[in-house]
Amino acid sequence: MTFMNLFRLAAIMALCLPAASLAADGPADSSSDSLARLDPLTVVAHRQPRQLSEVAGTVTVIDANRLDRDMVFDAADLIRYEPGMAIDNGSNRFGFGGFRIRGIGGNRTAVVVDNMPVADQFDVGAFADTGRGLLELGLARRVEILRGPASTLYGSKALGGVVAISTINADDIIAAGDAGMRVGLQGATDSDRVRLNAATAMRHGNFDFLAASVVRRGDEIRSAGRPHDTPRDRLDRKQRSALLKAGYDSLYGRMQLTLDASDETRKSDIRAALGHSAQFANTTRLLGDDRRDALRVLLDQELSPLGPVSRGHWRVWHQYNDTRQETRDLRPIAPVPVDVYRRFELEQKTTGVGADLESDLKTGAIGHRFGYGFEYSQSRVSNLRDGLETRLEDGHASNVILGEVFPLRDFPRSRVSELGIYLHDEISLWRGGPTLSPGVRWEYYDLSLGRDALFEQSYPDAETTELSTSSWQPRLGLVWPLNDSMELFGQYARGLRAPPFGDVNIGLEYAQMRVRAIANPDLKPEKGRTLEAGLRWRGQSTLAELAVFRNDYRDFIQTRAPLGFDPVSGFNIFQSINRDRVRIEGGELRLRQQLGAGLSLEVAGEWSRGRDLNADMHLPDVSPPRAIVELGWESADARLESRVVTTATRRQRTLFANDGKALFSAPGYASIDWLSRWNVHRDVDISLGLFNLANRTYWTNSRVAGLEKDDPNLPLLAESGRWAMLNLVWQY
């Protein structure tokens, strides 16, 4: 089924089911009791449901209510008030690059949607960047964030942590009876964002069905304080998403089939960089036309108790991701006026199977919860770059641009196979006493290459390699209850990330610029280990959480690092290398207090620092200290809520690149937001948010990390000035 057909089917079902079949009653009361709010269920930490108080680590649960309260439109809104979290997004053109947890981002942080890992990010040069896949949070019902290395349960791509997203189910839409519908409209002025989403669900006996669709569009961010002499980059982005689910409740557990499809187009007109660098000195127009498509198919089942298995879950999935990016580079003032066209394509197909099982056992007075499972996936990845340079004077066209002969591939066709088998236990030493949770995972990673005449023709001297590696990844956790509402926790965990295909085997050469990137067949896996300790306390009207951590990484991979000038070849050489030792350490705090009369106070803070211990340099990717203070009020009938949130961030430390050049250090700032929500009717909610009320000019570190202090794009990477967001939800 093509994306368009799937999207149309979901949209028609979501919007056009007869109203007569829908339940007339309003939605049930969504408020939960105090215990559920202060000690929610989480799945990401053990791949099985646990109370947060049972987890030896730091987990954040963002449920549907919080998604609505924080007016979450996209990934940046999701972690706006979340300490220790950032977004990898330093481009006006390519957008979301992934989540950064405690300074570790990119492909080192696992992102899973309904237990399916999203595609990896890959970039090459200035005109190609795939991002981390399409995330439509308008279809999300729950997000869980696990901080720190989680390779024991999630494999080598969870070196920094895990962001687990769960999409909506039929139960989220059916408020009463056998059918339900929800329609939402959201708009924001920071980049003229608009989103329309609709979902409908029906239930008949043990069967249920859900159809949902989302359409959204937006422009470039209206950066605050942009100088008048800095032209504004233009961006027109559109995304469509569709979700179909069919479920069946059997004696052996709930089985569900999911189809999830998205496509996104981004048309850009890059202006700020023109004339400010050697690369674009003669460029007068730089236009981008980018498209990304994703399709996921998932069959899974939640298992009922069966024999020695107390609970469990299995899944089989397939996902397809396709990225196509076209660039038009007009250079009429060059010594030889030309029109340069470039095209980049990357295709990734992944098929996987996995199971997570659990058994409750008892040996004497000691209780055990054994968790065990496996996950196997195989990905096939290929890319293509093409180009054509046309002389404006006579129309002569050539497929040679800056010495590159097109078409070509940046890496040979690759197949990545990964197998992980894990076992962990939760040992309750005595009733009301401490719980130990040891675990271990065996991980196997295989990178193999197919015959690729195009790559061999383009880079006949490239040194490529196939890679196979295996490792053991242990973890040990401890939760020690001090009383019914307080516990200490600690953990030691190791993580590992195998060298990606784009770092092990790469072919890239700009002959005219005397630049060459070479493969590194000796690249080692990245290794990480974390020590974390903390305290959690839940009172009748108080919640307090404190965690301190230290993460040490060895053989950290720096992608295409500059090695210097090679006098033999006459080229400046770049190669992905291992950096010996990197350390990131810090702490996080969260406090919630009910003040009475409907008033509440929340305080969250983070402090961290990261250093390359060999070079004795600060890491640009680690954010400066930040504090978030929220004062809220809720009416007695819970129909009206208003909050004022202040975010204060300290100035970034003085930063330098490996070659000694000064990098941009984002100045400190304070920003104030005001968010309100009104339950107009039992079926209708309206939310209004006013952000950056003081209209301050500021930068978040993750958008500018690694940029030089005089980069011409800096004014365009500032956050938006004063802006507003409106959200309307109708559910019946």
N, C-alpha and C positions, 0 to 999 in steps of 0.2 A: 504494500500500500504506500503510495507516495505521500510526502508530507502534506501537500495541499489537500488531498482527499481526506486524510486523517484529521487535519485541522478543521475542514468544513464539517465533517461528521460530528466532531466534538462540539463545535460552535452551534450547529443546528440543534443538537440534543440539549445543550445547556440552556438555550434561549427559547426554544419553541415547544417544549413539552406542554401539553394542555394544562392550564392552571387548575382545571377541575380535579386533576388527579393529585394535587398537592394538599398537604395537611393544612387545615385552617388554624390550628393552634400555633401560638408563637413559640420561639425557641425556649428551651428549658433554661433555668437559671445557671449561668456559666460560672458563678462564683464558687470557690471551693472552701473547705474549712481551713482553719489556721494551720493544722498539721500538714495538710497537703501542700499548702503554699510554702511552708518553711522547710519541709522535707520531701521534695517531689521525687517521683520515680525517674530513673535514668536508665538507658539501655547501653549507651556507647561505651561505658567503662568496662563492662564484662560481656557485652553482646547478649545479655539477658537482663530482665528488669531487676533493678535494685533501688532501694531508698538511697538518697544522696548521702545519708549518714553512714551507709555501709561501704562507701567507696574510699579507697586509699589513694586519693589524688584530688585534683581540682577539676570539677566539671560544672559547666554552666548550662542550664536548661532554659531555653527560650520557647515558651509554649505559645499557643494561638492567642491567648489574652495579651501577652507581652508583645507579640508581633503587631497586634492592633494598637496597643497603647503607645508604642514607639513609632508608629506610622511607618512601618518597614516597606519600602518600595524596592530597593535593590540591596546588594551586598554591603555597600557603605553604610546604609541606614541600619542594617542588622547589627553591626558592631559599633555603632556611634557612641554608645554609653558603656561599652564593654572593656574593662581594663585588660591589658596584655594582648589586645587584638588590633590588627591593622589590615589594610588592603594593599596589595601590590598593584599599583595603578599609577604609572608615571608617564602616560602617553595620552595625548589629546585624540589620537586616532583609534587605538586598539582596545582601550577599555580594560575591563576586569582581568587581572593577571593571577589572582589567587589570594588566599588568606595568609596572613602572617601571624604566627602565634609565638609570643615571647621572642620576637626577633628572627624567627625562622619561617621562611615563606617559600614561594615558588612551588616546585614539584616536591618539596620536602614536607609539605603538609597535606595529609590525605583529606580529600573531599569526597564524600559518598552520598548519593541520593538514593534512598530506599535500599541501602546496602550495596549499591552499584558504584564503583569508583568512577569519577569523571575523568575525561581525557587529560593527558599531560600537556603542559605548555612547551612550545618550541618557538624560538625566534632566530633570525639570521639577518644581519645587516639592518638597515634603517627602514626597509619596506616590507617586512614580513614578521608577524607575531601572532600566534594562534590564540593566545590567552589560555584560560583554564576551562573552557567549555561554557555552555549556556545554563545559567541558573535563574529560574523563574520563581522568585519567592512569593509571587501571587498564588502559587499552587502549593505552598508549604503550609503544614500544620504544626510543625515542631522542628526546632534546631537544637542540637546538643554539641557542645564544644568541649573537647578533652585536651588539656594542656600537657605539653611535654612528650617525650618519646613514647609511642604506643605501638612499637613494632611487634610486641609479643602477640597482640591480637589482630593487628591490621597490616603487618608486613612492612616491607622496606620503604614504602612511600609515606609512612607515618613518623618520620624522624622528628618532626616538629610538633605533631599533635594531629587531631582529627576534628573535622567539622562534619557532622552527620545530619543530613536533612531528610525529613520524612514528609512525603506529599499527602494531601488530603485523602480521606477515605469517605465512604458513603455515610458512616456514622457522624462525620463532621457536618454534613449537609442536612441530614434528616433530623429535624428537631423533634418531631412527633409523628405518629402514624407510619405510613409506608412510603412517603415521598417527601422531598424537600427541594428548595432552590435557594441559591444565594447569588446576588449580583452586587458588584462593587465598582466604584468609580473613584479614581485617585488622580490628583494633579499637583504638581509642584512648580514653582516659578524659578527655581535656581537654574534649571536648564530646560524649561518648558516641558517637563515630563508629564505624560498622561498615560494612565493605564485603565483599561476596562477588563474586568474578569467576570465570568459567569460559570456557575456550576449547578448541576442538578443530579439527583440521585433517587433511586427507587429500590424497594425491597419487596420480594415476594417469597415467602417461606424462608428457606435457607439461602436463597440467592439474593444478591444485591448488585447494583450497577451504578457507576458514576461516570459522568462526562463533564469535562471542564475545559475552558479555553480562556486564553489571556491574549490581549493585544495591547501593545504599548509603543510609545514613540518618545523621542526626546531630541534635544539639540546639545550644543556645547555648554559647559558650565560658565555662568556669568561671573568670572573671577572678580573679586573685590579689588579696588585700587589699581586696576590696569592702567598704565600710562597711556596718554592719548597717542603717543608716537609708536605704540606697540599694536600692530594689527591683530585682530581677534581671529583665531582659527575657527572655521565653521564646521559643524558636524550635524548630520541628519541621520538619526538611528531609529530603526523600527525592528520590533521583535514580535513574533507570534508563537504561541505555545499551545499545545493540546495534550490532554491527559484523559485516557480511558481506563477504567478499572472494572473488572468483573470478579466478584467474590462468591465463594460457596463455603458455608459452615457445615462441616462433616463431623462424624464421630471421631475422626482422627485429627481434627484441627481445621483451622480456616485456611483455605487455598485461594490464591488470588492471581489473576493475570493482569499485567499492567502494560500499557502502551503509552509512551511519553515521547513527544516530538516537539522540536523547536527549530525555528530559523530566525536569523538576524541579518539585517543589512545595515551597513554603516557607510555613508558617503561623506567624505571629508574634503575640506579645502584648507590646506595648511599654509599659513601666511607668516607667522611670527618668525620662523627660522630662516626665511628667505633673505639672502644678502648678508647673513650674520656668520656664516661658516664657509669654509673652503668648498664643502660638498655642495652647497646651494648658492654659491656666489653668483652664478649666472642664471639661476632659476627664477622665472617670473610667475609661474603657476605650478602648484603641486597638488594634484587631485587624487584622492583615494576612493576606490569602490570595492568594498569588502563584504563578504557573505560567509556565514557559518551555518551549517545544518547539523542537527543531532537527532538521532532516533534511538530510543532504548526500548527493549522488550524484556520483560521480567516475569517469570513464573516462580512463585514462592509459596511456602506453607508454614504456618505456625503449628507446631505439633502438640497434640494432647499427650498426657502421660501414657507411656506404652512400655511395659516391661521395665528395664532398668533406667529408661529415659524419663526423667521427671518433666522436662520441658525442652523444647528445641525449635529449630527453624532451619529450613533448607531453601536454596534458591538456585535458579539457572537463569542466566541472562546473556543478552547480546546487545552491543551498542555500536553505533556507527557515527563517526564524526568526520565532517568534511569542511575544510576551510579553503576559500578562494579569495585572493586579494590582488587587486589590480591598481597600478599606479601610473599616472600620467605626469611626466616631468617636462615642462616646456622651458626651453633655454634659447630664446631668440637673440639674446645679447652675448652669447658665447662667441669665441673667435670663429667657430663653425656652428651657426645656428642649427639646433636640432630639436626634435620632438622625441622624447624617450618614453617607451611603454614597457612596463614590467608586469609580470604575472607570477604569483606564487600560489602553489596548491599543496595541501597536506591532507592525507587521508589516513584515518586510524580506525581499525575494526577490532573489537575485543569481544571474546566469548569467554564466559566463566561459569563455574559451578562452585558452590560452597555449602557448608552445613555447620551449625553451631548447636551443640547439645549440652545438656546438663543433667546431673544425677545427684540426688540427695542421699547421703549415706551417714551412718553413725557407727563409730567404733568405741564401745564403752560409753563414756560421758562426753566424748569429743565428736562434734558434728562436722560433716564435710559437705561442701557443694562442689562437686567436680565439674569443671567445664572443659569441653574438648571439641575439636572441630578441625576443619580444613578449608582451604580455598585454593582453587586452581584457575588461572586465567591465561589466555594466549592472545597477544595483540600483534597485528600486522600493520606496519607503518611505512608509508612511502611519501615522498614529496617531489615536487617538480618546480623549477623556476625557468621562466621563459622571458624573452625580451626582444625588442626591436627598436633600433635607433634610426630615425628618418631625418635626413637633411632637409631643412625648410627651403633652401635655395633651389634645389633641383628634384626633390622628392626621392632621392636615392635612399634605399633602406638597407640596413645591415643588422645581423644578429650578434654582432660583437659590441659589447658595451663595457668600457673601462677594462678591456682585456679579457672579459669573460665571454665565452662562446656559448650561446644559448641554442637549444634548451639544455639544461643540466640538472643534476641532483646534488643536494648538499650532503647527503649521506646515502649509502646503498640501501636498497630495500631490506627492511629488517623485520625479524620476528622475535618477539619478547615473550618468553614463557616463565611463569612464576607459580611456585607451589609452596604453600605454607601449611604446616601441621602444628597445632598447639595443644597444650594441656595446662590447665591451672586449677588450683584448689583454694577454697576458703575454709580455713580450719578454725572452728570456734572452740577455743581451749576450755572454757567453762561458761556456764550460763551467766550472761551479763558481763563476761570478761572480754579480753582482746581477741581479735580475729586476724590470723595470718593468711596472706594470700600469695603463695609462691606460684610462679608460672614460667613456662618456657615455650619457645616456638622454634621449629626448624624451618628455615627458609631456603629455597633453591631458586636461583635466578639463572636464566639462560638467554643469551643474546646471540642469535644466529643470522646469517646473511644469505640472501638469495642471489642468484645470478643476475647481474645488473650491467648490461652492456653500456647503457647510457652513462652511469657513474664511472665505469672503467675507461670509457672514451674521454670523459671530461677530466678525470684525474688519474692518468695512468700510473703515476708515481706514488699515489696515496698509499700509506701503510694502514691497512684495515685489519681488523681482528674479530674473531668470534670469542665470546666470553661466557664462561660458566663459573658460578660461585655458589657456595652454600655457607650457612652460618647458623649459630645458635644464639637466640636472643632471650635472655632471662629477665625476670622481674620478680621483685619481692615487695609486698605491701603489708602494712600493719594499720589496723583501726582499733583504738583502745578507748572504749566508752568510759567516761568519768562519772556520768550519771545518765539519766534518761534523756537529757537535752544537750549533752556536751560530749565531744570525743576529740581525741588527738589522732592524727593520721600521719603516716610517712610512707615513702616508697623509694626504692631504688630500681631503675629500669635502664635497659640498654636498647639502643636502636641502631638500625643500619639502613643505608640507602645504596643500592647497587648503582654503578656508573650508568647514566642514561645513554641511549643510542646516539644522541646528538653531541655528546662529549667524547665518547670512545672513538667513533668514526665520523670524521667531518672533512669535507672538501670545500674550501672557499679561497678564492684568489682574485684580487684586483690588480692585474698586471700593471696598468697605468699608474696606480697609486702605490705600487710596490708593497702591497699588503698580502699576506698569506696566512691562513689558519690551517694548522696541521692536526692530524689525528693523534691520539695518545693511547696506544694499545696497552700501556702499563698503568693506566689509571686505576686507582684502588677504590674500593667502596668507602663511603663515608661512615664513620662510626660515632655514635653519641651515647652518652650516659647521663642520667639525671639523678640528683638527690633532692627530694622535696619533703617538707614537713609542714604541718599546719594544725590549726585548731578551728573547730566549728561549734557554735553555740546557738541553740534555738530556745527562745523564751516565749511566753504567751504573746508578747507584742514586740519581740526583739529577735533579730538574726544577726550574727556576727561570724565572719569567716576571715581567717588570716592564713596565708601560705607564703613560705620562703623557698627558694629553689636555687640550684646551681646546675647548669648544663654544660658539660664538657664535650667537645667534638674533636675528633682526630681525622686527618686526611680529608678535610673539608674541601669540596670541589669548587674551584673558581673557574667559571666557564670562559673560555677563550681569553686567558690572561696574557698580557703583553710580555714576550720574552726578550724583546730587543731586536737590534739589527743584525742580520746574518750577512757577513761580508762575502761569503761564498756565492750565495744566490742573489744578493743585493736586495733582499726583501726584509720588511719588518714582520717578524714572526709572532703569531698568536697561537696559544695552545691551552686547552683545559688542563689544569694541574691540581694537585692536592696541596692544600695548606695544612701544615702540621697540626697546630693546636689553636682552637678557638674556644673561648669561655664566655658564657652568658649567665649572669646571676641577677637575682632581684627578689622582689616580694610583691604581693597583691593583697589588698584589703577590701572588704565589703561589709557595710553595716546598714541595717534597716531597723528603724525604730518608729513605732506608732506613738504619736504624741497626745492623742485624745482629741475630741471634737472634730474627728475626721481628718486631722492633720497627720502627716507622716514625714519622716526624714530618711534619706538614703545617702550614704557616702561610699564612694568607691575610689580606690587609688592604686597606682602601680609605680614601681621604681625598678629600673633595670639598667644594667650596663653590660656592654659586650666588648671584648678585646681579642685581637689577633695576638696571641701570646708570643709568637716568634718575632713578629714585626713590631710589637709593643705599640699597636695602633688601635684606636676606637673603631668599632664596626658601624658603618653608616646606617645599616638596616635596623639597628636597635633604637627604639623610640625613647625620647626623654621622659622623665617623670611626669605623671599626669594625675589630676584629682578631679572627680566628678561628684558634685553635690546637688541633690534634688530635694526640693521642698514641695510636697504634694497635699492636695485636699480632695476629699471625696464626700459627697452628700450622704445623708443618713440612709436614703433609699438606693444608694449606689448607682443612680442614673446620671450623675454629673461628676466629672473629675477634672481637676486642673493641676498642672505641675510646672514648676520653674526649675530648669536644669542649668547649672553653671559648670563649664568645663575649663579647667586651668592647666596649662602645659608649660613646663619650664623650657628655657632656650636649649636647643641642641648643643652638645659639646662641639668644640672645634674639631673639624674633620679634615683628613688629608687622604688623597689617593695613594696607591702603591708607588707611583712615580714622584710623589712629593707635592703634586698640585693641590691647592686649597679647594675644598669642596664647600658647597653651600650648606650652611648650618641654619636650620629653620629657627627664627626667633620665637621667644615665648609668647603666649597669648592667653586671653580669657574670652570665652564666648558664652552667651546666655541664650537659652531657648525657652519657649513657652508652649506647652502642649495641653490641649483640652479635649475632652471627649464627652458627648451628650447622647444618652439613650432617649431619643425623641419619642419613640414608640417601642413597644415590645419587639417589633420587627425591624426597626431602623436605628442605626447608629451614625452619628456625624462626629468627625474628629477634625480639629484645626490645629496646625502647628505654625508658630512663628520662630524662625531660626536666625541666629547671629543678630540679635536685636540691636546691638551697638554698631552693627555694620563695620566690624573690624576686618582688616586685611591680615590674613594669616595663612600659614602652610602647615599641613599635616606631614610629618616626617616621611611617611611611606610613599608619598607622591613625588618627593624630591630627593630621596636617598641616592647618593652616588653622583649627583649632578654637580658640575663645577659652579663656582659662585657667580660667574658671569654668563651662565647659560641663558640664551635669549628666550627660552621657553618658560623661565621661572615666573614671569608675571601672569602667564596663562594657567599655571599650575596652582595658584592660590585658590583657596576655597571661595565659595560664593559669598557675596555680600548679604545684606538682609533679604530673606526670602520666606515664602509661605508654602504650606502644603495643606490640602483639603482632601478628606477621605469620607466617602459615603458608602455604607453597607446596608443592603436590604436582604434579609433572610426570612423565609417563611416556608 
